[in-house]
């Protein structure tokens, strides 16, 4: 699970992130962190839509190579 400190750093910097949900890269969510609570994170996608995602997914900067969630 991603920490509050790491989410806050992403929110303050406005850095684009990638949320890896499964083994398919096409299912990744890309955007910026808006808000979070103890179980969910709100991410604004490039098309301005907001999605709520579970905090147990893999959150990483968009500029880094994609991590495979099955190998973590």
CHARMM-style PDB file with segment names, atoms N, HN, CA, C and O in Angstrom:
ATOM      1  N   UNK     1       0.847  -1.179   0.000  1.00  0.00      PROA
ATOM      2  CA  UNK     1       0.000   0.000   0.000  1.00  0.00      PROA
ATOM      3  C   UNK     1       0.890   1.238   0.000  1.00  0.00      PROA
ATOM      4  O   UNK     1       1.900   1.291   0.701  1.00  0.00      PROA
ATOM      5  N   UNK     2       0.507   2.216  -0.782  1.00  0.00      PROA
ATOM      6  HN  UNK     2      -0.314   2.173  -1.351  1.00  0.00      PROA
ATOM      7  CA  UNK     2       1.284   3.450  -0.904  1.00  0.00      PROA
ATOM      8  C   UNK     2       1.077   4.313   0.341  1.00  0.00      PROA
ATOM      9  O   UNK     2      -0.024   4.370   0.889  1.00  0.00      PROA
ATOM     10  N   UNK     3       2.124   4.970   0.774  1.00  0.00      PROA
ATOM     11  HN  UNK     3       3.018   4.923   0.329  1.00  0.00      PROA
ATOM     12  CA  UNK     3       2.057   5.774   2.000  1.00  0.00      PROA
ATOM     13  C   UNK     3       1.440   7.144   1.736  1.00  0.00      PROA
ATOM     14  O   UNK     3       1.419   7.625   0.603  1.00  0.00      PROA
ATOM     15  N   UNK     4       0.936   7.763   2.812  1.00  0.00      PROA
ATOM     16  HN  UNK     4       0.953   7.372   3.732  1.00  0.00      PROA
ATOM     17  CA  UNK     4       0.383   9.119   2.719  1.00  0.00      PROA
ATOM     18  C   UNK     4       1.454  10.113   2.285  1.00  0.00      PROA
ATOM     19  O   UNK     4       1.169  11.037   1.523  1.00  0.00      PROA
ATOM     20  N   UNK     5       2.677   9.930   2.761  1.00  0.00      PROA
ATOM     21  HN  UNK     5       2.908   9.180   3.380  1.00  0.00      PROA
ATOM     22  CA  UNK     5       3.761  10.844   2.427  1.00  0.00      PROA
ATOM     23  C   UNK     5       4.080  10.800   0.932  1.00  0.00      PROA
ATOM     24  O   UNK     5       4.317  11.835   0.308  1.00  0.00      PROA
ATOM     25  N   UNK     6       4.082   9.597   0.368  1.00  0.00      PROA
ATOM     26  HN  UNK     6       3.890   8.757   0.875  1.00  0.00      PROA
ATOM     27  CA  UNK     6       4.374   9.461  -1.054  1.00  0.00      PROA
ATOM     28  C   UNK     6       3.235  10.049  -1.894  1.00  0.00      PROA
ATOM     29  O   UNK     6       3.492  10.712  -2.899  1.00  0.00      PROA
ATOM     30  N   UNK     7       2.001   9.818  -1.500  1.00  0.00      PROA
ATOM     31  HN  UNK     7       1.792   9.279  -0.684  1.00  0.00      PROA
ATOM     32  CA  UNK     7       0.860  10.410  -2.212  1.00  0.00      PROA
ATOM     33  C   UNK     7       0.904  11.926  -2.130  1.00  0.00      PROA
ATOM     34  O   UNK     7       0.623  12.609  -3.115  1.00  0.00      PROA
ATOM     35  N   UNK     8       1.254  12.456  -0.966  1.00  0.00      PROA
ATOM     36  HN  UNK     8       1.482  11.901  -0.166  1.00  0.00      PROA
ATOM     37  CA  UNK     8       1.329  13.906  -0.805  1.00  0.00      PROA
ATOM     38  C   UNK     8       2.428  14.492  -1.690  1.00  0.00      PROA
ATOM     39  O   UNK     8       2.256  15.570  -2.259  1.00  0.00      PROA
ATOM     40  N   UNK     9       3.542  13.795  -1.808  1.00  0.00      PROA
ATOM     41  HN  UNK     9       3.682  12.919  -1.347  1.00  0.00      PROA
ATOM     42  CA  UNK     9       4.629  14.263  -2.678  1.00  0.00      PROA
ATOM     43  C   UNK     9       4.176  14.294  -4.135  1.00  0.00      PROA
ATOM     44  O   UNK     9       4.485  15.243  -4.855  1.00  0.00      PROA
ATOM     45  N   UNK    10       3.447  13.269  -4.579  1.00  0.00      PROA
ATOM     46  HN  UNK    10       3.196  12.498  -3.994  1.00  0.00      PROA
ATOM     47  CA  UNK    10       2.918  13.253  -5.947  1.00  0.00      PROA
ATOM     48  C   UNK    10       1.920  14.389  -6.146  1.00  0.00      PROA
ATOM     49  O   UNK    10       1.934  15.040  -7.191  1.00  0.00      PROA
ATOM     50  N   UNK    11       1.058  14.639  -5.168  1.00  0.00      PROA
ATOM     51  HN  UNK    11       1.047  14.110  -4.319  1.00  0.00      PROA
ATOM     52  CA  UNK    11       0.051  15.689  -5.280  1.00  0.00      PROA
ATOM     53  C   UNK    11       0.696  17.067  -5.359  1.00  0.00      PROA
ATOM     54  O   UNK    11       0.325  17.879  -6.207  1.00  0.00      PROA
ATOM     55  N   UNK    12       1.649  17.333  -4.489  1.00  0.00      PROA
ATOM     56  HN  UNK    12       1.950  16.674  -3.800  1.00  0.00      PROA
ATOM     57  CA  UNK    12       2.289  18.649  -4.448  1.00  0.00      PROA
ATOM     58  C   UNK    12       3.090  18.913  -5.722  1.00  0.00      PROA
ATOM     59  O   UNK    12       3.062  20.024  -6.252  1.00  0.00      PROA
ATOM     60  N   UNK    13       3.799  17.907  -6.213  1.00  0.00      PROA
ATOM     61  HN  UNK    13       3.822  17.004  -5.782  1.00  0.00      PROA
ATOM     62  CA  UNK    13       4.627  18.100  -7.405  1.00  0.00      PROA
ATOM     63  C   UNK    13       3.796  18.142  -8.684  1.00  0.00      PROA
ATOM     64  O   UNK    13       4.231  18.717  -9.682  1.00  0.00      PROA
ATOM     65  N   UNK    14       2.611  17.545  -8.667  1.00  0.00      PROA
ATOM     66  HN  UNK    14       2.258  17.078  -7.856  1.00  0.00      PROA
ATOM     67  CA  UNK    14       1.787  17.488  -9.873  1.00  0.00      PROA
ATOM     68  C   UNK    14       2.330  16.526 -10.911  1.00  0.00      PROA
ATOM     69  O   UNK    14       1.966  16.588 -12.085  1.00  0.00      PROA
ATOM     70  N   UNK    15       3.211  15.630 -10.464  1.00  0.00      PROA
ATOM     71  HN  UNK    15       3.507  15.580  -9.511  1.00  0.00      PROA
ATOM     72  CA  UNK    15       3.847  14.663 -11.361  1.00  0.00      PROA
ATOM     73  C   UNK    15       2.830  13.646 -11.878  1.00  0.00      PROA
ATOM     74  O   UNK    15       1.979  13.166 -11.129  1.00  0.00      PROA
ATOM     75  N   UNK    16       2.931  13.328 -13.170  1.00  0.00      PROA
ATOM     76  HN  UNK    16       3.622  13.718 -13.779  1.00  0.00      PROA
ATOM     77  CA  UNK    16       2.071  12.281 -13.735  1.00  0.00      PROA
ATOM     78  C   UNK    16       2.500  10.936 -13.176  1.00  0.00      PROA
ATOM     79  O   UNK    16       3.692  10.643 -13.074  1.00  0.00      PROA
ATOM     80  N   UNK    17       1.527  10.129 -12.819  1.00  0.00      PROA
ATOM     81  HN  UNK    17       0.559  10.367 -12.901  1.00  0.00      PROA
ATOM     82  CA  UNK    17       1.812   8.802 -12.279  1.00  0.00      PROA
ATOM     83  C   UNK    17       1.165   7.743 -13.154  1.00  0.00      PROA
ATOM     84  O   UNK    17       0.314   8.025 -13.997  1.00  0.00      PROA
ATOM     85  N   UNK    18       1.599   6.522 -12.923  1.00  0.00      PROA
ATOM     86  HN  UNK    18       2.290   6.292 -12.238  1.00  0.00      PROA
ATOM     87  CA  UNK    18       1.003   5.349 -13.565  1.00  0.00      PROA
ATOM     88  C   UNK    18       0.519   4.439 -12.438  1.00  0.00      PROA
ATOM     89  O   UNK    18       1.253   4.169 -11.487  1.00  0.00      PROA
ATOM     90  N   UNK    19      -0.718   3.974 -12.555  1.00  0.00      PROA
ATOM     91  HN  UNK    19      -1.313   4.193 -13.328  1.00  0.00      PROA
ATOM     92  CA  UNK    19      -1.263   3.026 -11.593  1.00  0.00      PROA
ATOM     93  C   UNK    19      -1.397   1.690 -12.311  1.00  0.00      PROA
ATOM     94  O   UNK    19      -2.208   1.543 -13.226  1.00  0.00      PROA
ATOM     95  N   UNK    20      -0.595   0.717 -11.886  1.00  0.00      PROA
ATOM     96  HN  UNK    20       0.064   0.836 -11.143  1.00  0.00      PROA
ATOM     97  CA  UNK    20      -0.580  -0.603 -12.511  1.00  0.00      PROA
ATOM     98  C   UNK    20      -1.589  -1.475 -11.775  1.00  0.00      PROA
ATOM     99  O   UNK    20      -1.426  -1.772 -10.592  1.00  0.00      PROA
ATOM    100  N   UNK    21      -2.638  -1.881 -12.497  1.00  0.00      PROA
ATOM    101  HN  UNK    21      -2.770  -1.640 -13.458  1.00  0.00      PROA
ATOM    102  CA  UNK    21      -3.707  -2.650 -11.854  1.00  0.00      PROA
ATOM    103  C   UNK    21      -3.599  -4.147 -12.106  1.00  0.00      PROA
ATOM    104  O   UNK    21      -4.037  -4.945 -11.277  1.00  0.00      PROA
ATOM    105  N   UNK    22      -3.020  -4.540 -13.240  1.00  0.00      PROA
ATOM    106  HN  UNK    22      -2.664  -3.892 -13.913  1.00  0.00      PROA
ATOM    107  CA  UNK    22      -2.872  -5.962 -13.554  1.00  0.00      PROA
ATOM    108  C   UNK    22      -1.747  -6.122 -14.561  1.00  0.00      PROA
ATOM    109  O   UNK    22      -0.973  -5.187 -14.766  1.00  0.00      PROA
ATOM    110  N   UNK    23      -1.637  -7.274 -15.189  1.00  0.00      PROA
ATOM    111  HN  UNK    23      -2.266  -8.033 -15.022  1.00  0.00      PROA
ATOM    112  CA  UNK    23      -0.551  -7.557 -16.107  1.00  0.00      PROA
ATOM    113  C   UNK    23      -0.631  -6.856 -17.445  1.00  0.00      PROA
ATOM    114  O   UNK    23       0.366  -6.804 -18.165  1.00  0.00      PROA
ATOM    115  N   UNK    24      -1.798  -6.310 -17.807  1.00  0.00      PROA
ATOM    116  HN  UNK    24      -2.608  -6.353 -17.222  1.00  0.00      PROA
ATOM    117  CA  UNK    24      -1.963  -5.643 -19.101  1.00  0.00      PROA
ATOM    118  C   UNK    24      -1.654  -4.158 -19.001  1.00  0.00      PROA
ATOM    119  O   UNK    24      -2.246  -3.444 -18.192  1.00  0.00      PROA
ATOM    120  N   UNK    25      -0.728  -3.701 -19.824  1.00  0.00      PROA
ATOM    121  HN  UNK    25      -0.246  -4.281 -20.481  1.00  0.00      PROA
ATOM    122  CA  UNK    25      -0.361  -2.292 -19.793  1.00  0.00      PROA
ATOM    123  C   UNK    25      -1.521  -1.403 -20.231  1.00  0.00      PROA
ATOM    124  O   UNK    25      -1.611  -0.253 -19.800  1.00  0.00      PROA
ATOM    125  N   UNK    26      -2.404  -1.913 -21.072  1.00  0.00      PROA
ATOM    126  HN  UNK    26      -2.331  -2.848 -21.422  1.00  0.00      PROA
ATOM    127  CA  UNK    26      -3.543  -1.118 -21.542  1.00  0.00      PROA
ATOM    128  C   UNK    26      -4.542  -0.813 -20.420  1.00  0.00      PROA
ATOM    129  O   UNK    26      -5.377   0.079 -20.573  1.00  0.00      PROA
ATOM    130  N   UNK    27      -4.475  -1.527 -19.311  1.00  0.00      PROA
ATOM    131  HN  UNK    27      -3.797  -2.252 -19.187  1.00  0.00      PROA
ATOM    132  CA  UNK    27      -5.368  -1.293 -18.175  1.00  0.00      PROA
ATOM    133  C   UNK    27      -4.788  -0.328 -17.145  1.00  0.00      PROA
ATOM    134  O   UNK    27      -5.426  -0.047 -16.131  1.00  0.00      PROA
ATOM    135  N   UNK    28      -3.588   0.180 -17.398  1.00  0.00      PROA
ATOM    136  HN  UNK    28      -3.070  -0.048 -18.222  1.00  0.00      PROA
ATOM    137  CA  UNK    28      -2.975   1.141 -16.480  1.00  0.00      PROA
ATOM    138  C   UNK    28      -3.746   2.454 -16.505  1.00  0.00      PROA
ATOM    139  O   UNK    28      -4.307   2.834 -17.533  1.00  0.00      PROA
ATOM    140  N   UNK    29      -3.771   3.136 -15.377  1.00  0.00      PROA
ATOM    141  HN  UNK    29      -3.316   2.827 -14.542  1.00  0.00      PROA
ATOM    142  CA  UNK    29      -4.374   4.467 -15.289  1.00  0.00      PROA
ATOM    143  C   UNK    29      -3.236   5.468 -15.166  1.00  0.00      PROA
ATOM    144  O   UNK    29      -2.356   5.328 -14.317  1.00  0.00      PROA
ATOM    145  N   UNK    30      -3.266   6.484 -16.029  1.00  0.00      PROA
ATOM    146  HN  UNK    30      -3.981   6.598 -16.719  1.00  0.00      PROA
ATOM    147  CA  UNK    30      -2.237   7.520 -16.001  1.00  0.00      PROA
ATOM    148  C   UNK    30      -2.902   8.830 -15.642  1.00  0.00      PROA
ATOM    149  O   UNK    30      -3.985   9.133 -16.142  1.00  0.00      PROA
ATOM    150  N   UNK    31      -2.270   9.613 -14.781  1.00  0.00      PROA
ATOM    151  HN  UNK    31      -1.390   9.368 -14.374  1.00  0.00      PROA
ATOM    152  CA  UNK    31      -2.852  10.887 -14.382  1.00  0.00      PROA
ATOM    153  C   UNK    31      -2.105  11.501 -13.222  1.00  0.00      PROA
ATOM    154  O   UNK    31      -0.952  11.165 -12.952  1.00  0.00      PROA
ATOM    155  N   UNK    32      -2.799  12.430 -12.524  1.00  0.00      PROA
ATOM    156  HN  UNK    32      -3.736  12.703 -12.743  1.00  0.00      PROA
ATOM    157  CA  UNK    32      -2.202  13.093 -11.366  1.00  0.00      PROA
ATOM    158  C   UNK    32      -3.054  12.835 -10.129  1.00  0.00      PROA
ATOM    159  O   UNK    32      -4.274  12.701 -10.223  1.00  0.00      PROA
ATOM    160  N   UNK    33      -2.412  12.767  -8.982  1.00  0.00      PROA
ATOM    161  HN  UNK    33      -1.421  12.875  -8.905  1.00  0.00      PROA
ATOM    162  CA  UNK    33      -3.094  12.500  -7.717  1.00  0.00      PROA
ATOM    163  C   UNK    33      -3.826  13.763  -7.257  1.00  0.00      PROA
ATOM    164  O   UNK    33      -3.252  14.852  -7.230  1.00  0.00      PROA
ATOM    165  N   UNK    34      -5.102  13.600  -6.898  1.00  0.00      PROA
ATOM    166  HN  UNK    34      -5.568  12.716  -6.920  1.00  0.00      PROA
ATOM    167  CA  UNK    34      -5.896  14.717  -6.385  1.00  0.00      PROA
ATOM    168  C   UNK    34      -6.110  14.622  -4.883  1.00  0.00      PROA
ATOM    169  O   UNK    34      -5.860  15.580  -4.150  1.00  0.00      PROA
ATOM    170  N   UNK    35      -6.574  13.463  -4.427  1.00  0.00      PROA
ATOM    171  HN  UNK    35      -6.777  12.685  -5.022  1.00  0.00      PROA
ATOM    172  CA  UNK    35      -6.911  13.283  -3.012  1.00  0.00      PROA
ATOM    173  C   UNK    35      -6.896  11.792  -2.689  1.00  0.00      PROA
ATOM    174  O   UNK    35      -6.819  10.951  -3.585  1.00  0.00      PROA
ATOM    175  N   UNK    36      -6.970  11.478  -1.396  1.00  0.00      PROA
ATOM    176  HN  UNK    36      -7.033  12.161  -0.668  1.00  0.00      PROA
ATOM    177  CA  UNK    36      -6.985  10.085  -0.955  1.00  0.00      PROA
ATOM    178  C   UNK    36      -7.563   9.996   0.438  1.00  0.00      PROA
ATOM    179  O   UNK    36      -7.643  10.988   1.164  1.00  0.00      PROA
ATOM    180  N   UNK    37      -7.969   8.775   0.803  1.00  0.00      PROA
ATOM    181  HN  UNK    37      -7.904   7.970   0.213  1.00  0.00      PROA
ATOM    182  CA  UNK    37      -8.348   8.468   2.173  1.00  0.00      PROA
ATOM    183  C   UNK    37      -7.676   7.149   2.539  1.00  0.00      PROA
ATOM    184  O   UNK    37      -6.713   6.751   1.884  1.00  0.00      PROA
ATOM    185  N   UNK    38      -8.164   6.469   3.566  1.00  0.00      PROA
ATOM    186  HN  UNK    38      -8.947   6.793   4.097  1.00  0.00      PROA
ATOM    187  CA  UNK    38      -7.473   5.268   4.023  1.00  0.00      PROA
ATOM    188  C   UNK    38      -7.554   4.099   3.050  1.00  0.00      PROA
ATOM    189  O   UNK    38      -6.758   3.167   3.169  1.00  0.00      PROA
ATOM    190  N   UNK    39      -8.494   4.106   2.079  1.00  0.00      PROA
ATOM    191  HN  UNK    39      -9.140   4.863   1.982  1.00  0.00      PROA
ATOM    192  CA  UNK    39      -8.613   2.973   1.166  1.00  0.00      PROA
ATOM    193  C   UNK    39      -8.603   3.340  -0.312  1.00  0.00      PROA
ATOM    194  O   UNK    39      -8.363   2.464  -1.143  1.00  0.00      PROA
ATOM    195  N   UNK    40      -8.855   4.598  -0.676  1.00  0.00      PROA
ATOM    196  HN  UNK    40      -9.050   5.309  -0.001  1.00  0.00      PROA
ATOM    197  CA  UNK    40      -8.967   4.997  -2.079  1.00  0.00      PROA
ATOM    198  C   UNK    40      -8.077   6.190  -2.412  1.00  0.00      PROA
ATOM    199  O   UNK    40      -7.728   6.992  -1.546  1.00  0.00      PROA
ATOM    200  N   UNK    41      -7.720   6.283  -3.696  1.00  0.00      PROA
ATOM    201  HN  UNK    41      -8.003   5.631  -4.399  1.00  0.00      PROA
ATOM    202  CA  UNK    41      -6.966   7.429  -4.218  1.00  0.00      PROA
ATOM    203  C   UNK    41      -7.729   7.961  -5.425  1.00  0.00      PROA
ATOM    204  O   UNK    41      -8.145   7.187  -6.288  1.00  0.00      PROA
ATOM    205  N   UNK    42      -7.916   9.283  -5.489  1.00  0.00      PROA
ATOM    206  HN  UNK    42      -7.578   9.911  -4.788  1.00  0.00      PROA
ATOM    207  CA  UNK    42      -8.564   9.902  -6.639  1.00  0.00      PROA
ATOM    208  C   UNK    42      -7.480  10.404  -7.589  1.00  0.00      PROA
ATOM    209  O   UNK    42      -6.574  11.136  -7.190  1.00  0.00      PROA
ATOM    210  N   UNK    43      -7.590   9.994  -8.858  1.00  0.00      PROA
ATOM    211  HN  UNK    43      -8.326   9.399  -9.182  1.00  0.00      PROA
ATOM    212  CA  UNK    43      -6.609  10.361  -9.879  1.00  0.00      PROA
ATOM    213  C   UNK    43      -7.352  11.030 -11.034  1.00  0.00      PROA
ATOM    214  O   UNK    43      -8.363  10.518 -11.514  1.00  0.00      PROA
ATOM    215  N   UNK    44      -6.834  12.188 -11.475  1.00  0.00      PROA
ATOM    216  HN  UNK    44      -6.013  12.603 -11.085  1.00  0.00      PROA
ATOM    217  CA  UNK    44      -7.404  12.871 -12.647  1.00  0.00      PROA
ATOM    218  C   UNK    44      -6.641  12.413 -13.880  1.00  0.00      PROA
ATOM    219  O   UNK    44      -5.427  12.587 -13.986  1.00  0.00      PROA
ATOM    220  N   UNK    45      -7.392  11.819 -14.815  1.00  0.00      PROA
ATOM    221  HN  UNK    45      -8.379  11.678 -14.728  1.00  0.00      PROA
ATOM    222  CA  UNK    45      -6.811  11.356 -16.064  1.00  0.00      PROA
ATOM    223  C   UNK    45      -6.635  12.517 -17.029  1.00  0.00      PROA
ATOM    224  O   UNK    45      -7.202  13.587 -16.804  1.00  0.00      PROA
ATOM    225  N   UNK    46      -5.858  12.335 -18.110  1.00  0.00      PROA
ATOM    226  HN  UNK    46      -5.399  11.467 -18.293  1.00  0.00      PROA
ATOM    227  CA  UNK    46      -5.636  13.418 -19.072  1.00  0.00      PROA
ATOM    228  C   UNK    46      -6.925  13.954 -19.710  1.00  0.00      PROA
ATOM    229  O   UNK    46      -6.973  15.116 -20.114  1.00  0.00      PROA
ATOM    230  N   UNK    47      -7.975  13.113 -19.806  1.00  0.00      PROA
ATOM    231  HN  UNK    47      -7.936  12.169 -19.479  1.00  0.00      PROA
ATOM    232  CA  UNK    47      -9.232  13.573 -20.396  1.00  0.00      PROA
ATOM    233  C   UNK    47     -10.120  14.285 -19.370  1.00  0.00      PROA
ATOM    234  O   UNK    47     -11.305  14.499 -19.625  1.00  0.00      PROA
ATOM    235  N   UNK    48      -9.561  14.652 -18.221  1.00  0.00      PROA
ATOM    236  HN  UNK    48      -8.598  14.478 -18.014  1.00  0.00      PROA
ATOM    237  CA  UNK    48     -10.207  15.401 -17.136  1.00  0.00      PROA
ATOM    238  C   UNK    48     -11.180  14.572 -16.299  1.00  0.00      PROA
ATOM    239  O   UNK    48     -11.803  15.106 -15.381  1.00  0.00      PROA
ATOM    240  N   UNK    49     -11.321  13.295 -16.592  1.00  0.00      PROA
ATOM    241  HN  UNK    49     -10.816  12.861 -17.338  1.00  0.00      PROA
ATOM    242  CA  UNK    49     -12.173  12.433 -15.764  1.00  0.00      PROA
ATOM    243  C   UNK    49     -11.417  12.016 -14.511  1.00  0.00      PROA
ATOM    244  O   UNK    49     -10.193  11.883 -14.512  1.00  0.00      PROA
ATOM    245  N   UNK    50     -12.172  11.815 -13.459  1.00  0.00      PROA
ATOM    246  HN  UNK    50     -13.166  11.922 -13.459  1.00  0.00      PROA
ATOM    247  CA  UNK    50     -11.578  11.426 -12.179  1.00  0.00      PROA
ATOM    248  C   UNK    50     -11.972   9.984 -11.884  1.00  0.00      PROA
ATOM    249  O   UNK    50     -13.138   9.608 -12.010  1.00  0.00      PROA
ATOM    250  N   UNK    51     -10.990   9.186 -11.493  1.00  0.00      PROA
ATOM    251  HN  UNK    51     -10.044   9.492 -11.391  1.00  0.00      PROA
ATOM    252  CA  UNK    51     -11.245   7.795 -11.130  1.00  0.00      PROA
ATOM    253  C   UNK    51     -10.785   7.569  -9.697  1.00  0.00      PROA
ATOM    254  O   UNK    51      -9.819   8.174  -9.231  1.00  0.00      PROA
ATOM    255  N   UNK    52     -11.499   6.684  -9.009  1.00  0.00      PROA
ATOM    256  HN  UNK    52     -12.283   6.192  -9.388  1.00  0.00      PROA
ATOM    257  CA  UNK    52     -11.133   6.289  -7.650  1.00  0.00      PROA
ATOM    258  C   UNK    52     -10.509   4.906  -7.730  1.00  0.00      PROA
ATOM    259  O   UNK    52     -11.096   3.977  -8.285  1.00  0.00      PROA
ATOM    260  N   UNK    53      -9.305   4.781  -7.165  1.00  0.00      PROA
ATOM    261  HN  UNK    53      -8.828   5.535  -6.714  1.00  0.00      PROA
ATOM    262  CA  UNK    53      -8.555   3.531  -7.243  1.00  0.00      PROA
ATOM    263  C   UNK    53      -8.149   3.068  -5.858  1.00  0.00      PROA
ATOM    264  O   UNK    53      -7.913   3.875  -4.960  1.00  0.00      PROA
ATOM    265  N   UNK    54      -8.070   1.761  -5.701  1.00  0.00      PROA
ATOM    266  HN  UNK    54      -8.261   1.105  -6.431  1.00  0.00      PROA
ATOM    267  CA  UNK    54      -7.646   1.155  -4.442  1.00  0.00      PROA
ATOM    268  C   UNK    54      -6.179   1.487  -4.174  1.00  0.00      PROA
ATOM    269  O   UNK    54      -5.368   1.511  -5.100  1.00  0.00      PROA
ATOM    270  N   UNK    55      -5.845   1.739  -2.937  1.00  0.00      PROA
ATOM    271  HN  UNK    55      -6.503   1.720  -2.185  1.00  0.00      PROA
ATOM    272  CA  UNK    55      -4.460   2.076  -2.570  1.00  0.00      PROA
ATOM    273  C   UNK    55      -3.514   0.890  -2.658  1.00  0.00      PROA
ATOM    274  O   UNK    55      -2.299   1.070  -2.578  1.00  0.00      PROA
ATOM    275  N   UNK    56      -4.040  -0.318  -2.819  1.00  0.00      PROA
ATOM    276  HN  UNK    56      -5.027  -0.464  -2.884  1.00  0.00      PROA
ATOM    277  CA  UNK    56      -3.185  -1.502  -2.894  1.00  0.00      PROA
ATOM    278  C   UNK    56      -2.584  -1.718  -4.279  1.00  0.00      PROA
ATOM    279  O   UNK    56      -1.740  -2.599  -4.441  1.00  0.00      PROA
ATOM    280  N   UNK    57      -2.991  -0.942  -5.277  1.00  0.00      PROA
ATOM    281  HN  UNK    57      -3.676  -0.226  -5.145  1.00  0.00      PROA
ATOM    282  CA  UNK    57      -2.376  -1.038  -6.599  1.00  0.00      PROA
ATOM    283  C   UNK    57      -0.956  -0.479  -6.552  1.00  0.00      PROA
ATOM    284  O   UNK    57      -0.558   0.145  -5.569  1.00  0.00      PROA
ATOM    285  N   UNK    58      -0.195  -0.710  -7.628  1.00  0.00      PROA
ATOM    286  HN  UNK    58      -0.519  -1.218  -8.426  1.00  0.00      PROA
ATOM    287  CA  UNK    58       1.172  -0.208  -7.725  1.00  0.00      PROA
ATOM    288  C   UNK    58       1.130   1.208  -8.295  1.00  0.00      PROA
ATOM    289  O   UNK    58       0.669   1.408  -9.419  1.00  0.00      PROA
ATOM    290  N   UNK    59       1.609   2.194  -7.527  1.00  0.00      PROA
ATOM    291  HN  UNK    59       1.983   2.031  -6.615  1.00  0.00      PROA
ATOM    292  CA  UNK    59       1.687   3.586  -7.954  1.00  0.00      PROA
ATOM    293  C   UNK    59       3.151   3.892  -8.237  1.00  0.00      PROA
ATOM    294  O   UNK    59       4.016   3.614  -7.407  1.00  0.00      PROA
ATOM    295  N   UNK    60       3.433   4.467  -9.409  1.00  0.00      PROA
ATOM    296  HN  UNK    60       2.730   4.693 -10.084  1.00  0.00      PROA
ATOM    297  CA  UNK    60       4.800   4.800  -9.765  1.00  0.00      PROA
ATOM    298  C   UNK    60       4.803   6.014 -10.686  1.00  0.00      PROA
ATOM    299  O   UNK    60       3.807   6.282 -11.358  1.00  0.00      PROA
ATOM    300  N   UNK    61       5.915   6.752 -10.725  1.00  0.00      PROA
ATOM    301  HN  UNK    61       6.724   6.534 -10.179  1.00  0.00      PROA
ATOM    302  CA  UNK    61       6.005   7.877 -11.657  1.00  0.00      PROA
ATOM    303  C   UNK    61       5.871   7.378 -13.095  1.00  0.00      PROA
ATOM    304  O   UNK    61       6.353   6.296 -13.430  1.00  0.00      PROA
ATOM    305  N   UNK    62       5.218   8.166 -13.937  1.00  0.00      PROA
ATOM    306  HN  UNK    62       4.826   9.044 -13.665  1.00  0.00      PROA
ATOM    307  CA  UNK    62       4.991   7.778 -15.329  1.00  0.00      PROA
ATOM    308  C   UNK    62       6.302   7.643 -16.094  1.00  0.00      PROA
ATOM    309  O   UNK    62       6.391   6.862 -17.041  1.00  0.00      PROA
ATOM    310  N   UNK    63       7.318   8.398 -15.690  1.00  0.00      PROA
ATOM    311  HN  UNK    63       7.246   9.032 -14.920  1.00  0.00      PROA
ATOM    312  CA  UNK    63       8.593   8.396 -16.406  1.00  0.00      PROA
ATOM    313  C   UNK    63       9.420   7.132 -16.155  1.00  0.00      PROA
ATOM    314  O   UNK    63      10.344   6.850 -16.918  1.00  0.00      PROA
ATOM    315  N   UNK    64       9.112   6.371 -15.110  1.00  0.00      PROA
ATOM    316  HN  UNK    64       8.361   6.601 -14.490  1.00  0.00      PROA
ATOM    317  CA  UNK    64       9.852   5.141 -14.823  1.00  0.00      PROA
ATOM    318  C   UNK    64       9.322   3.998 -15.668  1.00  0.00      PROA
ATOM    319  O   UNK    64       8.156   4.009 -16.065  1.00  0.00      PROA
ATOM    320  N   UNK    65      10.182   2.990 -15.954  1.00  0.00      PROA
ATOM    321  HN  UNK    65      11.128   2.981 -15.631  1.00  0.00      PROA
ATOM    322  CA  UNK    65       9.692   1.811 -16.668  1.00  0.00      PROA
ATOM    323  C   UNK    65       8.594   1.115 -15.857  1.00  0.00      PROA
ATOM    324  O   UNK    65       8.631   1.100 -14.626  1.00  0.00      PROA
ATOM    325  N   UNK    66       7.634   0.550 -16.558  1.00  0.00      PROA
ATOM    326  HN  UNK    66       7.604   0.562 -17.557  1.00  0.00      PROA
ATOM    327  CA  UNK    66       6.485  -0.095 -15.912  1.00  0.00      PROA
ATOM    328  C   UNK    66       6.928  -1.318 -15.107  1.00  0.00      PROA
ATOM    329  O   UNK    66       7.692  -2.153 -15.592  1.00  0.00      PROA
ATOM    330  N   UNK    67       6.435  -1.407 -13.870  1.00  0.00      PROA
ATOM    331  HN  UNK    67       5.815  -0.728 -13.476  1.00  0.00      PROA
ATOM    332  CA  UNK    67       6.711  -2.564 -13.011  1.00  0.00      PROA
ATOM    333  C   UNK    67       5.590  -3.579 -13.199  1.00  0.00      PROA
ATOM    334  O   UNK    67       4.418  -3.215 -13.295  1.00  0.00      PROA
ATOM    335  N   UNK    68       5.960  -4.843 -13.250  1.00  0.00      PROA
ATOM    336  HN  UNK    68       6.912  -5.139 -13.172  1.00  0.00      PROA
ATOM    337  CA  UNK    68       4.972  -5.901 -13.385  1.00  0.00      PROA
ATOM    338  C   UNK    68       4.444  -6.252 -11.994  1.00  0.00      PROA
ATOM    339  O   UNK    68       5.228  -6.661 -11.138  1.00  0.00      PROA
ATOM    340  N   UNK    69       3.135  -6.105 -11.741  1.00  0.00      PROA
ATOM    341  HN  UNK    69       2.498  -5.773 -12.437  1.00  0.00      PROA
ATOM    342  CA  UNK    69       2.613  -6.347 -10.391  1.00  0.00      PROA
ATOM    343  C   UNK    69       2.722  -7.796  -9.939  1.00  0.00      PROA
ATOM    344  O   UNK    69       2.696  -8.065  -8.738  1.00  0.00      PROA
ATOM    345  N   UNK    70       2.843  -8.727 -10.865  1.00  0.00      PROA
ATOM    346  HN  UNK    70       2.865  -8.509 -11.840  1.00  0.00      PROA
ATOM    347  CA  UNK    70       2.922 -10.130 -10.499  1.00  0.00      PROA
ATOM    348  C   UNK    70       4.316 -10.507  -9.974  1.00  0.00      PROA
ATOM    349  O   UNK    70       4.479 -11.538  -9.322  1.00  0.00      PROA
ATOM    350  N   UNK    71       5.315  -9.667 -10.263  1.00  0.00      PROA
ATOM    351  HN  UNK    71       5.183  -8.829 -10.793  1.00  0.00      PROA
ATOM    352  CA  UNK    71       6.683  -9.944  -9.813  1.00  0.00      PROA
ATOM    353  C   UNK    71       7.063  -9.203  -8.547  1.00  0.00      PROA
ATOM    354  O   UNK    71       8.208  -9.289  -8.102  1.00  0.00      PROA
ATOM    355  N   UNK    72       6.124  -8.475  -7.958  1.00  0.00      PROA
ATOM    356  HN  UNK    72       5.194  -8.405  -8.319  1.00  0.00      PROA
ATOM    357  CA  UNK    72       6.433  -7.696  -6.752  1.00  0.00      PROA
ATOM    358  C   UNK    72       6.278  -8.521  -5.510  1.00  0.00      PROA
ATOM    359  OT1 UNK    72       6.498  -8.022  -4.406  1.00  0.00      PROA
TER     360      UNK     72
END
